[in-house]
Amino acid sequence: MTDVPALHLWGLTKRFDRKVAVDRLSLPIPAGSFYGIVGPNGAGKTTSLNMATGLLRPDTGTAFVRGTDVWAHPSRAKPMLGVLPDGVRLFDRLTGPELVTYAGLLRGMSTEQARAHAAELIEVLGLTEAGTALVADYSAGMTKKAALACALVHAPRVLVLDEPFESVDPVSAAGIRGILEDFVSRGGTVVLSSHVMDLVQRLCSHVAVLAQGQVVAAGSMPEVRTGQDLETRFAELVGAGSVSGGLSWLRPSSG
Ligand SMILES: Nc1ncnc2c1ncn2[C@@H]1O[C@H](COP(=O)(O)OP(=O)(O)OP(=O)(O)O)[C@@H](O)[C@H]1O
């Protein structure tokens, strides 16, 4: 790992009307790390990742990709990033291979190289059987995999993936885990958000726990876990709400 963070979130703040979604959030992501971002619903994970990747303009702060300011120098910073945003909107009147090739062309790849990478990604992500179906007709999991292929096609240095395993079947998820682990073992950096603590604990070398727009714990996995499993530590950090005894009316009706 080098000293310059692969991605550095730097004093990021975002307010929606009166709601402060992200509050002066700073987080260095070491180069070569597999970094998990976890937090309760509404903690500010998506808002932070969108600001860090140039998709949502921060009210204050910025983010640096390998030392380059994403907001000041987007044309230099963005080619180093592969981004899977939340709720991604794709050009869905294209087939999967067309879409992924197009994503490569947008990143300046030659047609030949973009087509070759797209074909390989479609194959390894199990989208070959979709054939000439339009992405508009893909299932949620297939759409997620197509979007992931778009993030990977130009072989970026840093991958930022918002809930990459959501809606994805277990066999495909194992394939994606393998791709990401290979990527990190070759020196790449992965940042992903997830609600699946077990997966984050197994996959990630580092983790940050967000709550109410701030970082409540961050560091290497052992530093954050402090000897407990991540799920227990997470509940301790963000406060586990109990629902026992609630919804007394919710029972199978006898009628
Ligand atoms: N476009 C928006 N307009 C208004 N409020 C927003 C908008 N986007 C996010 N928020 C609010 O900002 C806060 C953080 O949302 P965000 O989507 O970043 O959380 P999250 O940690 O990704 O949540 P989840 O785990 O549910 O995906 C929430 O209170 C949300 O309601």
Ligand as a Chemical Component Dictionary entry (heavy atoms), coordinates in Angstrom:
data_LIG
# 
_chem_comp.id                   LIG 
_chem_comp.type                 NON-POLYMER 
_chem_comp.pdbx_formal_charge   0 
_chem_comp.three_letter_code    LIG 
# 
loop_
_chem_comp_atom.comp_id 
_chem_comp_atom.atom_id 
_chem_comp_atom.alt_atom_id 
_chem_comp_atom.type_symbol 
_chem_comp_atom.charge 
_chem_comp_atom.model_Cartn_x 
_chem_comp_atom.model_Cartn_y 
_chem_comp_atom.model_Cartn_z 
_chem_comp_atom.pdbx_ordinal 
LIG N1  N1  N 0 -32.335 13.526 -2.935 1  
LIG C1  C1  C 0 -32.656 13.593 -1.656 2  
LIG N2  N2  N 0 -33.578 14.485 -1.215 3  
LIG C2  C2  C 0 -33.881 14.580 0.104  4  
LIG N3  N3  N 0 -33.323 13.817 1.062  5  
LIG C3  C3  C 0 -32.416 12.906 0.690  6  
LIG C4  C4  C 0 -32.035 12.739 -0.696 7  
LIG N4  N4  N 0 -31.091 11.755 -0.754 8  
LIG C5  C5  C 0 -30.903 11.329 0.512  9  
LIG N5  N5  N 0 -31.689 12.005 1.363  10 
LIG C6  C6  C 0 -31.732 11.835 2.822  11 
LIG O1  O1  O 0 -30.398 11.827 3.294  12 
LIG C7  C7  C 0 -30.206 10.843 4.299  13 
LIG C8  C8  C 0 -29.107 9.895  3.892  14 
LIG O2  O2  O 0 -29.562 9.135  2.791  15 
LIG P1  P1  P 0 -28.622 8.058  2.071  16 
LIG O3  O3  O 0 -29.386 7.525  0.904  17 
LIG O4  O4  O 0 -27.311 8.656  1.813  18 
LIG O5  O5  O 0 -28.483 6.948  3.209  19 
LIG P2  P2  P 0 -27.931 5.460  3.122  20 
LIG O6  O6  O 0 -27.019 5.284  4.287  21 
LIG O7  O7  O 0 -27.361 5.189  1.780  22 
LIG O8  O8  O 0 -29.279 4.634  3.357  23 
LIG P3  P3  P 0 -29.730 3.152  2.893  24 
LIG O9  O9  O 0 -28.924 2.190  3.715  25 
LIG O10 O10 O 0 -31.184 3.117  3.268  26 
LIG O11 O11 O 0 -29.496 3.040  1.416  27 
LIG C9  C9  C 0 -31.581 10.198 4.507  28 
LIG O12 O12 O 0 -32.213 10.837 5.593  29 
LIG C10 C10 C 0 -32.308 10.486 3.214  30 
LIG O13 O13 O 0 -33.697 10.572 3.439  31 
# 
loop_
_chem_comp_bond.comp_id 
_chem_comp_bond.atom_id_1 
_chem_comp_bond.atom_id_2 
_chem_comp_bond.value_order 
_chem_comp_bond.pdbx_ordinal 
LIG N1  C1  SING 1  
LIG C1  N2  SING 2  
LIG C1  C4  DOUB 3  
LIG N2  C2  DOUB 4  
LIG C2  N3  SING 5  
LIG N3  C3  DOUB 6  
LIG C3  C4  SING 7  
LIG C3  N5  SING 8  
LIG C4  N4  SING 9  
LIG N4  C5  DOUB 10 
LIG C5  N5  SING 11 
LIG N5  C6  SING 12 
LIG C6  O1  SING 13 
LIG C6  C10 SING 14 
LIG O1  C7  SING 15 
LIG C7  C8  SING 16 
LIG C7  C9  SING 17 
LIG C8  O2  SING 18 
LIG O2  P1  SING 19 
LIG P1  O3  DOUB 20 
LIG P1  O4  SING 21 
LIG P1  O5  SING 22 
LIG O5  P2  SING 23 
LIG P2  O6  DOUB 24 
LIG P2  O7  SING 25 
LIG P2  O8  SING 26 
LIG O8  P3  SING 27 
LIG P3  O9  DOUB 28 
LIG P3  O10 SING 29 
LIG P3  O11 SING 30 
LIG C9  O12 SING 31 
LIG C9  C10 SING 32 
LIG C10 O13 SING 33 
# 
